[in-house]
């Protein structure tokens, strides 16, 4: 667990690049699309998908905490230590 947590957090340039890239794409679609219910709904669904992708990216750097948690039991078994 210490090794996994010592890997650090999300690299800020990567997170900035991904968010900036997705903002440009959604902004471009929102400017070029005509205003009607279908395009607004599609942009909202796309924004929710983008938020989900960023959330998953952030969750990958905290494998033992957060919304998605993995068990440390297989690692402890492989190391020959008793599980908690």
PyMOL Python script that loads the backbone (N, CA, C, O; Angstrom):
from pymol import cmd

cmd.read_pdbstr("""\
ATOM      1  N   UNK A   1       0.833  -1.185   0.000  1.00  0.00           N
ATOM      2  CA  UNK A   1       0.000   0.000   0.000  1.00  0.00           C
ATOM      3  C   UNK A   1       0.878   1.250   0.000  1.00  0.00           C
ATOM      4  O   UNK A   1       0.557   2.249  -0.643  1.00  0.00           O
ATOM      5  N   UNK A   2       1.970   1.178   0.719  1.00  0.00           N
ATOM      6  CA  UNK A   2       2.871   2.325   0.766  1.00  0.00           C
ATOM      7  C   UNK A   2       3.463   2.590  -0.618  1.00  0.00           C
ATOM      8  O   UNK A   2       3.590   3.744  -1.027  1.00  0.00           O
ATOM      9  N   UNK A   3       3.822   1.534  -1.334  1.00  0.00           N
ATOM     10  CA  UNK A   3       4.393   1.698  -2.664  1.00  0.00           C
ATOM     11  C   UNK A   3       3.356   2.299  -3.614  1.00  0.00           C
ATOM     12  O   UNK A   3       3.676   3.178  -4.414  1.00  0.00           O
ATOM     13  N   UNK A   4       2.115   1.823  -3.520  1.00  0.00           N
ATOM     14  CA  UNK A   4       1.061   2.339  -4.393  1.00  0.00           C
ATOM     15  C   UNK A   4       0.761   3.801  -4.096  1.00  0.00           C
ATOM     16  O   UNK A   4       0.521   4.582  -5.017  1.00  0.00           O
ATOM     17  N   UNK A   5       0.771   4.175  -2.839  1.00  0.00           N
ATOM     18  CA  UNK A   5       0.480   5.560  -2.472  1.00  0.00           C
ATOM     19  C   UNK A   5       1.681   6.476  -2.717  1.00  0.00           C
ATOM     20  O   UNK A   5       1.513   7.682  -2.901  1.00  0.00           O
ATOM     21  N   UNK A   6       2.891   5.909  -2.720  1.00  0.00           N
ATOM     22  CA  UNK A   6       4.081   6.717  -2.945  1.00  0.00           C
ATOM     23  C   UNK A   6       4.239   7.123  -4.404  1.00  0.00           C
ATOM     24  O   UNK A   6       5.052   7.989  -4.726  1.00  0.00           O
ATOM     25  N   UNK A   7       3.464   6.498  -5.287  1.00  0.00           N
ATOM     26  CA  UNK A   7       3.561   6.818  -6.712  1.00  0.00           C
ATOM     27  C   UNK A   7       3.149   8.257  -6.991  1.00  0.00           C
ATOM     28  O   UNK A   7       3.483   8.801  -8.044  1.00  0.00           O
ATOM     29  N   UNK A   8       2.443   8.866  -6.082  1.00  0.00           N
ATOM     30  CA  UNK A   8       2.064  10.264  -6.251  1.00  0.00           C
ATOM     31  C   UNK A   8       0.687  10.404  -6.865  1.00  0.00           C
ATOM     32  O   UNK A   8       0.008   9.424  -7.171  1.00  0.00           O
ATOM     33  N   UNK A   9       0.306  11.641  -7.031  1.00  0.00           N
ATOM     34  CA  UNK A   9      -1.003  11.933  -7.590  1.00  0.00           C
ATOM     35  C   UNK A   9      -0.965  12.070  -9.095  1.00  0.00           C
ATOM     36  O   UNK A   9      -0.015  11.662  -9.762  1.00  0.00           O
ATOM     37  N   UNK A  10      -2.009  12.647  -9.595  1.00  0.00           N
ATOM     38  CA  UNK A  10      -2.127  12.848 -11.027  1.00  0.00           C
ATOM     39  C   UNK A  10      -1.150  13.939 -11.456  1.00  0.00           C
ATOM     40  O   UNK A  10      -1.102  15.004 -10.841  1.00  0.00           O
ATOM     41  N   UNK A  11      -0.380  13.682 -12.497  1.00  0.00           N
ATOM     42  CA  UNK A  11       0.499  14.744 -12.995  1.00  0.00           C
ATOM     43  C   UNK A  11      -0.347  15.919 -13.492  1.00  0.00           C
ATOM     44  O   UNK A  11      -1.230  15.743 -14.332  1.00  0.00           O
ATOM     45  N   UNK A  12      -0.079  17.090 -12.979  1.00  0.00           N
ATOM     46  CA  UNK A  12      -0.878  18.279 -13.297  1.00  0.00           C
ATOM     47  C   UNK A  12      -0.866  18.591 -14.798  1.00  0.00           C
ATOM     48  O   UNK A  12      -1.916  18.943 -15.337  1.00  0.00           O
ATOM     49  N   UNK A  13       0.268  18.480 -15.498  1.00  0.00           N
ATOM     50  CA  UNK A  13       0.221  18.758 -16.939  1.00  0.00           C
ATOM     51  C   UNK A  13      -0.705  17.806 -17.707  1.00  0.00           C
ATOM     52  O   UNK A  13      -1.383  18.222 -18.646  1.00  0.00           O
ATOM     53  N   UNK A  14      -0.730  16.550 -17.313  1.00  0.00           N
ATOM     54  CA  UNK A  14      -1.607  15.588 -17.988  1.00  0.00           C
ATOM     55  C   UNK A  14      -3.065  15.944 -17.740  1.00  0.00           C
ATOM     56  O   UNK A  14      -3.869  15.960 -18.672  1.00  0.00           O
ATOM     57  N   UNK A  15      -3.406  16.226 -16.502  1.00  0.00           N
ATOM     58  CA  UNK A  15      -4.778  16.587 -16.168  1.00  0.00           C
ATOM     59  C   UNK A  15      -5.181  17.882 -16.867  1.00  0.00           C
ATOM     60  O   UNK A  15      -6.301  17.990 -17.366  1.00  0.00           O
ATOM     61  N   UNK A  16      -4.294  18.853 -16.907  1.00  0.00           N
ATOM     62  CA  UNK A  16      -4.578  20.116 -17.595  1.00  0.00           C
ATOM     63  C   UNK A  16      -4.769  19.892 -19.086  1.00  0.00           C
ATOM     64  O   UNK A  16      -5.668  20.473 -19.693  1.00  0.00           O
ATOM     65  N   UNK A  17      -3.940  19.064 -19.672  1.00  0.00           N
ATOM     66  CA  UNK A  17      -4.045  18.769 -21.099  1.00  0.00           C
ATOM     67  C   UNK A  17      -5.356  18.066 -21.431  1.00  0.00           C
ATOM     68  O   UNK A  17      -6.019  18.423 -22.405  1.00  0.00           O
ATOM     69  N   UNK A  18      -5.730  17.091 -20.649  1.00  0.00           N
ATOM     70  CA  UNK A  18      -6.980  16.357 -20.904  1.00  0.00           C
ATOM     71  C   UNK A  18      -8.188  17.265 -20.743  1.00  0.00           C
ATOM     72  O   UNK A  18      -9.079  17.263 -21.592  1.00  0.00           O
ATOM     73  N   UNK A  19      -8.230  18.035 -19.674  1.00  0.00           N
ATOM     74  CA  UNK A  19      -9.370  18.925 -19.451  1.00  0.00           C
ATOM     75  C   UNK A  19      -9.428  20.007 -20.523  1.00  0.00           C
ATOM     76  O   UNK A  19     -10.507  20.307 -21.033  1.00  0.00           O
ATOM     77  N   UNK A  20      -8.295  20.595 -20.873  1.00  0.00           N
ATOM     78  CA  UNK A  20      -8.272  21.614 -21.916  1.00  0.00           C
ATOM     79  C   UNK A  20      -8.715  21.072 -23.263  1.00  0.00           C
ATOM     80  O   UNK A  20      -9.461  21.728 -23.990  1.00  0.00           O
ATOM     81  N   UNK A  21      -8.258  19.884 -23.592  1.00  0.00           N
ATOM     82  CA  UNK A  21      -8.630  19.243 -24.844  1.00  0.00           C
ATOM     83  C   UNK A  21     -10.134  19.000 -24.907  1.00  0.00           C
ATOM     84  O   UNK A  21     -10.771  19.267 -25.926  1.00  0.00           O
ATOM     85  N   UNK A  22     -10.690  18.499 -23.828  1.00  0.00           N
ATOM     86  CA  UNK A  22     -12.127  18.227 -23.804  1.00  0.00           C
ATOM     87  C   UNK A  22     -12.957  19.511 -23.798  1.00  0.00           C
ATOM     88  O   UNK A  22     -14.034  19.543 -24.392  1.00  0.00           O
ATOM     89  N   UNK A  23     -12.486  20.550 -23.150  1.00  0.00           N
ATOM     90  CA  UNK A  23     -13.192  21.832 -23.163  1.00  0.00           C
ATOM     91  C   UNK A  23     -13.214  22.406 -24.573  1.00  0.00           C
ATOM     92  O   UNK A  23     -14.244  22.913 -25.019  1.00  0.00           O
ATOM     93  N   UNK A  24     -12.098  22.334 -25.275  1.00  0.00           N
ATOM     94  CA  UNK A  24     -12.051  22.850 -26.646  1.00  0.00           C
ATOM     95  C   UNK A  24     -13.010  22.079 -27.547  1.00  0.00           C
ATOM     96  O   UNK A  24     -13.714  22.678 -28.361  1.00  0.00           O
ATOM     97  N   UNK A  25     -13.042  20.778 -27.410  1.00  0.00           N
ATOM     98  CA  UNK A  25     -13.944  19.971 -28.232  1.00  0.00           C
ATOM     99  C   UNK A  25     -15.401  20.314 -27.938  1.00  0.00           C
ATOM    100  O   UNK A  25     -16.176  20.550 -28.865  1.00  0.00           O
ATOM    101  N   UNK A  26     -15.782  20.346 -26.672  1.00  0.00           N
ATOM    102  CA  UNK A  26     -17.179  20.647 -26.336  1.00  0.00           C
ATOM    103  C   UNK A  26     -17.537  22.093 -26.673  1.00  0.00           C
ATOM    104  O   UNK A  26     -18.661  22.369 -27.092  1.00  0.00           O
ATOM    105  N   UNK A  27     -16.606  23.003 -26.497  1.00  0.00           N
ATOM    106  CA  UNK A  27     -16.864  24.398 -26.847  1.00  0.00           C
ATOM    107  C   UNK A  27     -17.062  24.545 -28.350  1.00  0.00           C
ATOM    108  O   UNK A  27     -17.943  25.280 -28.797  1.00  0.00           O
ATOM    109  N   UNK A  28     -16.246  23.850 -29.123  1.00  0.00           N
ATOM    110  CA  UNK A  28     -16.395  23.880 -30.577  1.00  0.00           C
ATOM    111  C   UNK A  28     -17.727  23.321 -31.028  1.00  0.00           C
ATOM    112  O   UNK A  28     -18.369  23.879 -31.918  1.00  0.00           O
ATOM    113  N   UNK A  29     -18.147  22.222 -30.422  1.00  0.00           N
ATOM    114  CA  UNK A  29     -19.450  21.655 -30.770  1.00  0.00           C
ATOM    115  C   UNK A  29     -20.592  22.585 -30.379  1.00  0.00           C
ATOM    116  O   UNK A  29     -21.579  22.705 -31.106  1.00  0.00           O
ATOM    117  N   UNK A  30     -20.457  23.241 -29.233  1.00  0.00           N
ATOM    118  CA  UNK A  30     -21.556  24.087 -28.774  1.00  0.00           C
ATOM    119  C   UNK A  30     -21.685  25.359 -29.609  1.00  0.00           C
ATOM    120  O   UNK A  30     -22.785  25.896 -29.740  1.00  0.00           O
ATOM    121  N   UNK A  31     -20.584  25.850 -30.175  1.00  0.00           N
ATOM    122  CA  UNK A  31     -20.660  27.046 -31.025  1.00  0.00           C
ATOM    123  C   UNK A  31     -21.228  26.706 -32.400  1.00  0.00           C
ATOM    124  O   UNK A  31     -22.015  27.474 -32.954  1.00  0.00           O
ATOM    125  N   UNK A  32     -20.836  25.561 -32.950  1.00  0.00           N
ATOM    126  CA  UNK A  32     -21.238  25.204 -34.301  1.00  0.00           C
ATOM    127  C   UNK A  32     -22.634  24.591 -34.395  1.00  0.00           C
ATOM    128  O   UNK A  32     -23.244  24.607 -35.464  1.00  0.00           O
ATOM    129  N   UNK A  33     -23.140  24.057 -33.298  1.00  0.00           N
ATOM    130  CA  UNK A  33     -24.428  23.363 -33.333  1.00  0.00           C
ATOM    131  C   UNK A  33     -25.586  24.357 -33.242  1.00  0.00           C
ATOM    132  O   UNK A  33     -25.493  25.362 -32.538  1.00  0.00           O
ATOM    133  N   UNK A  34     -26.674  24.070 -33.954  1.00  0.00           N
ATOM    134  CA  UNK A  34     -27.859  24.921 -33.819  1.00  0.00           C
ATOM    135  C   UNK A  34     -28.496  24.727 -32.438  1.00  0.00           C
ATOM    136  O   UNK A  34     -28.364  23.665 -31.830  1.00  0.00           O
ATOM    137  N   UNK A  35     -29.177  25.748 -31.959  1.00  0.00           N
ATOM    138  CA  UNK A  35     -29.792  25.671 -30.628  1.00  0.00           C
ATOM    139  C   UNK A  35     -31.146  24.971 -30.720  1.00  0.00           C
ATOM    140  O   UNK A  35     -32.113  25.536 -31.230  1.00  0.00           O
ATOM    141  N   UNK A  36     -31.204  23.750 -30.226  1.00  0.00           N
ATOM    142  CA  UNK A  36     -32.471  23.038 -30.068  1.00  0.00           C
ATOM    143  C   UNK A  36     -32.311  22.027 -28.942  1.00  0.00           C
ATOM    144  O   UNK A  36     -31.221  21.861 -28.395  1.00  0.00           O
ATOM    145  N   UNK A  37     -33.392  21.362 -28.603  1.00  0.00           N
ATOM    146  CA  UNK A  37     -33.386  20.463 -27.445  1.00  0.00           C
ATOM    147  C   UNK A  37     -32.424  19.289 -27.640  1.00  0.00           C
ATOM    148  O   UNK A  37     -31.776  18.852 -26.690  1.00  0.00           O
ATOM    149  N   UNK A  38     -32.332  18.791 -28.848  1.00  0.00           N
ATOM    150  CA  UNK A  38     -31.472  17.632 -29.107  1.00  0.00           C
ATOM    151  C   UNK A  38     -29.995  17.974 -28.905  1.00  0.00           C
ATOM    152  O   UNK A  38     -29.264  17.187 -28.304  1.00  0.00           O
ATOM    153  N   UNK A  39     -29.548  19.118 -29.390  1.00  0.00           N
ATOM    154  CA  UNK A  39     -28.137  19.473 -29.235  1.00  0.00           C
ATOM    155  C   UNK A  39     -27.803  19.825 -27.786  1.00  0.00           C
ATOM    156  O   UNK A  39     -26.715  19.512 -27.303  1.00  0.00           O
ATOM    157  N   UNK A  40     -28.731  20.469 -27.100  1.00  0.00           N
ATOM    158  CA  UNK A  40     -28.487  20.776 -25.682  1.00  0.00           C
ATOM    159  C   UNK A  40     -28.396  19.485 -24.885  1.00  0.00           C
ATOM    160  O   UNK A  40     -27.533  19.347 -24.018  1.00  0.00           O
ATOM    161  N   UNK A  41     -29.284  18.540 -25.173  1.00  0.00           N
ATOM    162  CA  UNK A  41     -29.243  17.248 -24.480  1.00  0.00           C
ATOM    163  C   UNK A  41     -27.939  16.512 -24.789  1.00  0.00           C
ATOM    164  O   UNK A  41     -27.325  15.938 -23.890  1.00  0.00           O
ATOM    165  N   UNK A  42     -27.517  16.526 -26.046  1.00  0.00           N
ATOM    166  CA  UNK A  42     -26.270  15.856 -26.425  1.00  0.00           C
ATOM    167  C   UNK A  42     -25.065  16.500 -25.742  1.00  0.00           C
ATOM    168  O   UNK A  42     -24.149  15.798 -25.313  1.00  0.00           O
ATOM    169  N   UNK A  43     -25.060  17.828 -25.638  1.00  0.00           N
ATOM    170  CA  UNK A  43     -23.947  18.502 -24.959  1.00  0.00           C
ATOM    171  C   UNK A  43     -23.932  18.209 -23.466  1.00  0.00           C
ATOM    172  O   UNK A  43     -22.863  18.081 -22.870  1.00  0.00           O
ATOM    173  N   UNK A  44     -25.103  18.104 -22.861  1.00  0.00           N
ATOM    174  CA  UNK A  44     -25.165  17.764 -21.433  1.00  0.00           C
ATOM    175  C   UNK A  44     -24.671  16.341 -21.211  1.00  0.00           C
ATOM    176  O   UNK A  44     -23.920  16.088 -20.268  1.00  0.00           O
ATOM    177  N   UNK A  45     -25.080  15.415 -22.064  1.00  0.00           N
ATOM    178  CA  UNK A  45     -24.612  14.028 -21.945  1.00  0.00           C
ATOM    179  C   UNK A  45     -23.100  13.967 -22.156  1.00  0.00           C
ATOM    180  O   UNK A  45     -22.406  13.239 -21.446  1.00  0.00           O
ATOM    181  N   UNK A  46     -22.590  14.716 -23.115  1.00  0.00           N
ATOM    182  CA  UNK A  46     -21.149  14.744 -23.354  1.00  0.00           C
ATOM    183  C   UNK A  46     -20.399  15.334 -22.161  1.00  0.00           C
ATOM    184  O   UNK A  46     -19.332  14.843 -21.792  1.00  0.00           O
ATOM    185  N   UNK A  47     -20.952  16.379 -21.561  1.00  0.00           N
ATOM    186  CA  UNK A  47     -20.312  16.984 -20.386  1.00  0.00           C
ATOM    187  C   UNK A  47     -20.281  16.016 -19.210  1.00  0.00           C
ATOM    188  O   UNK A  47     -19.292  15.953 -18.480  1.00  0.00           O
ATOM    189  N   UNK A  48     -21.360  15.265 -19.028  1.00  0.00           N
ATOM    190  CA  UNK A  48     -21.388  14.258 -17.956  1.00  0.00           C
ATOM    191  C   UNK A  48     -20.368  13.161 -18.234  1.00  0.00           C
ATOM    192  O   UNK A  48     -19.706  12.684 -17.313  1.00  0.00           O
ATOM    193  N   UNK A  49     -20.235  12.755 -19.497  1.00  0.00           N
ATOM    194  CA  UNK A  49     -19.245  11.741 -19.859  1.00  0.00           C
ATOM    195  C   UNK A  49     -17.829  12.247 -19.602  1.00  0.00           C
ATOM    196  O   UNK A  49     -16.976  11.493 -19.135  1.00  0.00           O
ATOM    197  N   UNK A  50     -17.578  13.513 -19.903  1.00  0.00           N
ATOM    198  CA  UNK A  50     -16.265  14.103 -19.655  1.00  0.00           C
ATOM    199  C   UNK A  50     -15.976  14.133 -18.154  1.00  0.00           C
ATOM    200  O   UNK A  50     -14.872  13.799 -17.724  1.00  0.00           O
ATOM    201  N   UNK A  51     -16.955  14.527 -17.371  1.00  0.00           N
ATOM    202  CA  UNK A  51     -16.771  14.542 -15.914  1.00  0.00           C
ATOM    203  C   UNK A  51     -16.482  13.140 -15.387  1.00  0.00           C
ATOM    204  O   UNK A  51     -15.638  12.962 -14.509  1.00  0.00           O
ATOM    205  N   UNK A  52     -17.180  12.156 -15.922  1.00  0.00           N
ATOM    206  CA  UNK A  52     -16.928  10.765 -15.534  1.00  0.00           C
ATOM    207  C   UNK A  52     -15.531  10.309 -15.908  1.00  0.00           C
ATOM    208  O   UNK A  52     -14.885   9.593 -15.143  1.00  0.00           O
ATOM    209  N   UNK A  53     -15.058  10.719 -17.078  1.00  0.00           N
ATOM    210  CA  UNK A  53     -13.709  10.343 -17.507  1.00  0.00           C
ATOM    211  C   UNK A  53     -12.648  10.972 -16.611  1.00  0.00           C
ATOM    212  O   UNK A  53     -11.669  10.316 -16.256  1.00  0.00           O
ATOM    213  N   UNK A  54     -12.831  12.224 -16.248  1.00  0.00           N
ATOM    214  CA  UNK A  54     -11.874  12.889 -15.355  1.00  0.00           C
ATOM    215  C   UNK A  54     -11.921  12.251 -13.973  1.00  0.00           C
ATOM    216  O   UNK A  54     -10.882  12.081 -13.335  1.00  0.00           O
ATOM    217  N   UNK A  55     -13.114  11.896 -13.505  1.00  0.00           N
ATOM    218  CA  UNK A  55     -13.242  11.220 -12.217  1.00  0.00           C
ATOM    219  C   UNK A  55     -12.508   9.885 -12.230  1.00  0.00           C
ATOM    220  O   UNK A  55     -11.802   9.559 -11.276  1.00  0.00           O
ATOM    221  N   UNK A  56     -12.666   9.111 -13.301  1.00  0.00           N
ATOM    222  CA  UNK A  56     -11.941   7.845 -13.403  1.00  0.00           C
ATOM    223  C   UNK A  56     -10.436   8.057 -13.444  1.00  0.00           C
ATOM    224  O   UNK A  56      -9.683   7.297 -12.834  1.00  0.00           O
ATOM    225  N   UNK A  57      -9.998   9.077 -14.154  1.00  0.00           N
ATOM    226  CA  UNK A  57      -8.573   9.381 -14.205  1.00  0.00           C
ATOM    227  C   UNK A  57      -8.036   9.684 -12.815  1.00  0.00           C
ATOM    228  O   UNK A  57      -6.952   9.228 -12.452  1.00  0.00           O
ATOM    229  N   UNK A  58      -8.780  10.442 -12.046  1.00  0.00           N
ATOM    230  CA  UNK A  58      -8.344  10.762 -10.686  1.00  0.00           C
ATOM    231  C   UNK A  58      -8.421   9.545  -9.765  1.00  0.00           C
ATOM    232  O   UNK A  58      -7.593   9.401  -8.866  1.00  0.00           O
ATOM    233  N   UNK A  59      -9.405   8.668  -9.978  1.00  0.00           N
ATOM    234  CA  UNK A  59      -9.553   7.483  -9.133  1.00  0.00           C
ATOM    235  C   UNK A  59      -8.444   6.465  -9.375  1.00  0.00           C
ATOM    236  O   UNK A  59      -8.118   5.694  -8.473  1.00  0.00           O
ATOM    237  N   UNK A  60      -7.857   6.444 -10.573  1.00  0.00           N
ATOM    238  CA  UNK A  60      -6.781   5.500 -10.855  1.00  0.00           C
ATOM    239  C   UNK A  60      -5.560   5.750  -9.994  1.00  0.00           C
ATOM    240  O   UNK A  60      -4.768   4.834  -9.776  1.00  0.00           O
ATOM    241  N   UNK A  61      -5.388   6.954  -9.505  1.00  0.00           N
ATOM    242  CA  UNK A  61      -4.230   7.290  -8.687  1.00  0.00           C
ATOM    243  C   UNK A  61      -4.476   7.072  -7.193  1.00  0.00           C
ATOM    244  O   UNK A  61      -3.582   7.317  -6.383  1.00  0.00           O
ATOM    245  N   UNK A  62      -5.661   6.621  -6.820  1.00  0.00           N
ATOM    246  CA  UNK A  62      -5.977   6.290  -5.426  1.00  0.00           C
ATOM    247  C   UNK A  62      -6.650   4.929  -5.386  1.00  0.00           C
ATOM    248  O   UNK A  62      -7.858   4.857  -5.160  1.00  0.00           O
ATOM    249  N   UNK A  63      -5.910   3.848  -5.597  1.00  0.00           N
ATOM    250  CA  UNK A  63      -6.542   2.537  -5.730  1.00  0.00           C
ATOM    251  C   UNK A  63      -7.168   2.007  -4.438  1.00  0.00           C
ATOM    252  O   UNK A  63      -8.091   1.195  -4.504  1.00  0.00           O
ATOM    253  N   UNK A  64      -6.699   2.434  -3.279  1.00  0.00           N
ATOM    254  CA  UNK A  64      -7.215   1.906  -2.024  1.00  0.00           C
ATOM    255  C   UNK A  64      -8.201   2.842  -1.340  1.00  0.00           C
ATOM    256  O   UNK A  64      -8.748   2.494  -0.293  1.00  0.00           O
ATOM    257  N   UNK A  65      -8.440   4.021  -1.907  1.00  0.00           N
ATOM    258  CA  UNK A  65      -9.374   4.999  -1.357  1.00  0.00           C
ATOM    259  C   UNK A  65     -10.299   5.467  -2.468  1.00  0.00           C
ATOM    260  O   UNK A  65     -10.080   5.162  -3.640  1.00  0.00           O
ATOM    261  N   UNK A  66     -11.327   6.204  -2.095  1.00  0.00           N
ATOM    262  CA  UNK A  66     -12.201   6.804  -3.092  1.00  0.00           C
ATOM    263  C   UNK A  66     -13.411   5.950  -3.426  1.00  0.00           C
ATOM    264  O   UNK A  66     -13.775   5.037  -2.685  1.00  0.00           O
ATOM    265  N   UNK A  67     -14.025   6.267  -4.557  1.00  0.00           N
ATOM    266  CA  UNK A  67     -15.246   5.571  -4.966  1.00  0.00           C
ATOM    267  C   UNK A  67     -14.973   4.141  -5.426  1.00  0.00           C
ATOM    268  O   UNK A  67     -15.710   3.218  -5.076  1.00  0.00           O
ATOM    269  N   UNK A  68     -13.920   3.964  -6.206  1.00  0.00           N
ATOM    270  CA  UNK A  68     -13.542   2.643  -6.706  1.00  0.00           C
ATOM    271  C   UNK A  68     -12.354   2.145  -5.899  1.00  0.00           C
ATOM    272  O   UNK A  68     -11.265   2.713  -5.974  1.00  0.00           O
ATOM    273  N   UNK A  69     -12.562   1.087  -5.128  1.00  0.00           N
ATOM    274  CA  UNK A  69     -11.494   0.581  -4.273  1.00  0.00           C
ATOM    275  C   UNK A  69     -11.147  -0.837  -4.681  1.00  0.00           C
ATOM    276  O   UNK A  69     -12.023  -1.635  -5.013  1.00  0.00           O
ATOM    277  N   UNK A  70      -9.855  -1.140  -4.651  1.00  0.00           N
ATOM    278  CA  UNK A  70      -9.425  -2.507  -4.876  1.00  0.00           C
ATOM    279  C   UNK A  70      -9.000  -3.097  -3.540  1.00  0.00           C
ATOM    280  O   UNK A  70      -8.647  -2.377  -2.606  1.00  0.00           O
ATOM    281  N   UNK A  71      -9.040  -4.389  -3.474  1.00  0.00           N
ATOM    282  CA  UNK A  71      -8.661  -5.073  -2.248  1.00  0.00           C
ATOM    283  C   UNK A  71      -7.144  -5.244  -2.200  1.00  0.00           C
ATOM    284  O   UNK A  71      -6.504  -5.497  -3.221  1.00  0.00           O
ATOM    285  N   UNK A  72      -6.587  -5.105  -1.019  1.00  0.00           N
ATOM    286  CA  UNK A  72      -5.148  -5.333  -0.849  1.00  0.00           C
ATOM    287  C   UNK A  72      -4.856  -6.780  -0.477  1.00  0.00           C
ATOM    288  O   UNK A  72      -3.695  -7.148  -0.299  1.00  0.00           O
ATOM    289  N   UNK A  73      -5.885  -7.600  -0.357  1.00  0.00           N
ATOM    290  CA  UNK A  73      -5.716  -8.999   0.051  1.00  0.00           C
ATOM    291  C   UNK A  73      -4.854  -9.811  -0.921  1.00  0.00           C
ATOM    292  O   UNK A  73      -3.977 -10.537  -0.452  1.00  0.00           O
ATOM    293  N   UNK A  74      -5.045  -9.736  -2.242  1.00  0.00           N
ATOM    294  CA  UNK A  74      -4.172 -10.510  -3.137  1.00  0.00           C
ATOM    295  C   UNK A  74      -2.700 -10.118  -3.029  1.00  0.00           C
ATOM    296  O   UNK A  74      -1.825 -10.981  -3.113  1.00  0.00           O
ATOM    297  N   UNK A  75      -2.419  -8.837  -2.844  1.00  0.00           N
ATOM    298  CA  UNK A  75      -1.045  -8.384  -2.694  1.00  0.00           C
ATOM    299  C   UNK A  75      -0.434  -8.931  -1.409  1.00  0.00           C
ATOM    300  O   UNK A  75       0.717  -9.368  -1.400  1.00  0.00           O
ATOM    301  N   UNK A  76      -1.207  -8.907  -0.323  1.00  0.00           N
ATOM    302  CA  UNK A  76      -0.701  -9.438   0.947  1.00  0.00           C
ATOM    303  C   UNK A  76      -0.506 -10.937   0.881  1.00  0.00           C
ATOM    304  O   UNK A  76       0.426 -11.469   1.484  1.00  0.00           O
ATOM    305  N   UNK A  77      -1.379 -11.628   0.153  1.00  0.00           N
ATOM    306  CA  UNK A  77      -1.235 -13.072  -0.009  1.00  0.00           C
ATOM    307  C   UNK A  77       0.023 -13.386  -0.821  1.00  0.00           C
ATOM    308  O   UNK A  77       0.750 -14.327  -0.500  1.00  0.00           O
ATOM    309  N   UNK A  78       0.280 -12.607  -1.863  1.00  0.00           N
ATOM    310  CA  UNK A  78       1.468 -12.824  -2.692  1.00  0.00           C
ATOM    311  C   UNK A  78       2.746 -12.559  -1.920  1.00  0.00           C
ATOM    312  O   UNK A  78       3.766 -13.203  -2.166  1.00  0.00           O
ATOM    313  N   UNK A  79       2.701 -11.620  -0.991  1.00  0.00           N
ATOM    314  CA  UNK A  79       3.866 -11.310  -0.165  1.00  0.00           C
ATOM    315  C   UNK A  79       4.034 -12.288   0.992  1.00  0.00           C
ATOM    316  O   UNK A  79       5.059 -12.268   1.673  1.00  0.00           O
ATOM    317  N   UNK A  80       3.036 -13.146   1.221  1.00  0.00           N
ATOM    318  CA  UNK A  80       3.125 -14.127   2.294  1.00  0.00           C
ATOM    319  C   UNK A  80       2.765 -13.564   3.657  1.00  0.00           C
ATOM    320  O   UNK A  80       3.125 -14.145   4.681  1.00  0.00           O
ATOM    321  N   UNK A  81       2.068 -12.455   3.684  1.00  0.00           N
ATOM    322  CA  UNK A  81       1.651 -11.857   4.950  1.00  0.00           C
ATOM    323  C   UNK A  81       0.203 -12.199   5.213  1.00  0.00           C
ATOM    324  O   UNK A  81      -0.577 -12.347   4.272  1.00  0.00           O
ATOM    325  N   UNK A  82      -0.171 -12.328   6.464  1.00  0.00           N
ATOM    326  CA  UNK A  82      -1.580 -12.613   6.772  1.00  0.00           C
ATOM    327  C   UNK A  82      -2.461 -11.414   6.396  1.00  0.00           C
ATOM    328  O   UNK A  82      -2.059 -10.259   6.537  1.00  0.00           O
ATOM    329  N   UNK A  83      -3.663 -11.718   5.919  1.00  0.00           N
ATOM    330  CA  UNK A  83      -4.596 -10.655   5.560  1.00  0.00           C
ATOM    331  C   UNK A  83      -5.236 -10.091   6.800  1.00  0.00           C
ATOM    332  O   UNK A  83      -5.317 -10.751   7.836  1.00  0.00           O
ATOM    333  N   UNK A  84      -5.687  -8.866   6.683  1.00  0.00           N
ATOM    334  CA  UNK A  84      -6.274  -8.179   7.834  1.00  0.00           C
ATOM    335  C   UNK A  84      -7.716  -8.559   7.997  1.00  0.00           C
ATOM    336  O   UNK A  84      -8.380  -8.080   8.916  1.00  0.00           O
TER     337      UNK A  84
END
""", "prot")
cmd.dss("prot")
cmd.show_as("cartoon", "prot")
cmd.util.cbc("prot")
cmd.orient("prot")
